[in-house]
Amino acid sequence: MSRAEIKSLAQAIRERRASQSFDGEPIPQDDLRKILEAGLQAPSSYNLQPWRFIVVQQPEQKRRLRGACFNQAKVEEASAVIVACGDADAWRKDLDDVINSGLRGGMSESLAAASRESIPHYFTEFNSDQMHGWLNKQVMVAFTHMLLMAEVLGYDTAPMEGFEQDKV
Ligand SMILES: Cc1cc2nc3c(=O)[nH]c(=O)nc-3n(C[C@H](O)[C@H](O)[C@H](O)COP(=O)(O)O)c2cc1C
């Protein structure tokens, strides 16, 4: 398919497959940005958007990353690797911004006040397994948005959990 052709979402969902290899042809920055922005548009609990995406494109960094991914060749072959992370402190850092943006969007003062109170309470009760599960959910929604936007734009993708987290 020519990259100028844009697939419908229905077609992208039907045709997306995990690629076993990549030709490494550079992806235009504009398209990469569209893919990342699709992730940023994803819904998240309390709108906290606790995802953090790291784009790896330099050959030497991809080579090292491959070493943290059980030597899976596609990490080095792909023109861009997006490392999808979750930030366990997002609710601490971003809550004010999120509530202020809610207020600008029409959230009532009473809901804003209740949220300032209840959200920190909710997260401080979490143990690390609960936080891990919560982050996983949020990040995977954004991750799926990016996979599908890449397919819409005509790019192959390969989701991967075959990596060693500490090494990554
Ligand atoms: C969260 C997740 C992690 C995955 N990790 C790997 C991986 O490390 N290596 C790999 O070759 N494929 C990986 N896959 C790809 C799956 O094997 C693939 O999506 C599945 O077989 C279905 O095939 P399809 O995506 O082509 O429909 C992963 C898929 C998902 C959703």
The ligand as a MOL file (V3000), in Angstrom:
LIG
                    3D

  0  0  0     0  0            999 V3000
M  V30 BEGIN CTAB
M  V30 COUNTS 31 33 0 0 0
M  V30 BEGIN ATOM
M  V30 1 C 1.2740 -7.4000 24.8150 0
M  V30 2 C 1.8310 -8.1820 23.6670 0
M  V30 3 C 3.1360 -8.6290 23.7370 0
M  V30 4 C 3.7180 -9.3290 22.6650 0
M  V30 5 N 5.0340 -9.6760 22.7110 0
M  V30 6 C 5.6190 -10.2180 21.6320 0
M  V30 7 C 7.0320 -10.4480 21.6050 0
M  V30 8 O 7.7700 -10.1570 22.5590 0
M  V30 9 N 7.5710 -10.9990 20.4980 0
M  V30 10 C 6.8220 -11.3230 19.4190 0
M  V30 11 O 7.3730 -11.8220 18.4280 0
M  V30 12 N 5.4840 -11.0910 19.3930 0
M  V30 13 C 4.8680 -10.5310 20.4620 0
M  V30 14 N 3.5290 -10.2690 20.4510 0
M  V30 15 C 2.7700 -10.5030 19.2140 0
M  V30 16 C 1.7560 -11.6570 19.3410 0
M  V30 17 O 2.4280 -12.8980 19.2660 0
M  V30 18 C 0.7180 -11.5090 18.2310 0
M  V30 19 O 0.0690 -10.2730 18.4070 0
M  V30 20 C -0.3040 -12.6490 18.2520 0
M  V30 21 O 0.2980 -13.8590 17.8940 0
M  V30 22 C -1.4770 -12.4100 17.2990 0
M  V30 23 O -1.0050 -12.1650 15.9980 0
M  V30 24 P -1.4080 -10.8300 15.1990 0
M  V30 25 O -1.0230 -9.6680 16.0740 0
M  V30 26 O -0.6000 -10.8820 13.9380 0
M  V30 27 O -2.8900 -10.8950 14.9620 0
M  V30 28 C 2.9320 -9.6110 21.5120 0
M  V30 29 C 1.6060 -9.1740 21.4810 0
M  V30 30 C 1.0570 -8.4600 22.5190 0
M  V30 31 C -0.3690 -7.9420 22.4270 0
M  V30 END ATOM
M  V30 BEGIN BOND
M  V30 1 1 1 2
M  V30 2 1 2 3
M  V30 3 2 2 30
M  V30 4 2 3 4
M  V30 5 1 4 5
M  V30 6 1 4 28
M  V30 7 2 5 6
M  V30 8 1 6 7
M  V30 9 1 6 13
M  V30 10 2 7 8
M  V30 11 1 7 9
M  V30 12 1 9 10
M  V30 13 2 10 11
M  V30 14 1 10 12
M  V30 15 2 12 13
M  V30 16 1 13 14
M  V30 17 1 14 15
M  V30 18 1 14 28
M  V30 19 1 15 16
M  V30 20 1 16 17
M  V30 21 1 16 18
M  V30 22 1 18 19
M  V30 23 1 18 20
M  V30 24 1 20 21
M  V30 25 1 20 22
M  V30 26 1 22 23
M  V30 27 1 23 24
M  V30 28 2 24 25
M  V30 29 1 24 26
M  V30 30 1 24 27
M  V30 31 2 28 29
M  V30 32 1 29 30
M  V30 33 1 30 31
M  V30 END BOND
M  V30 END CTAB
M  END
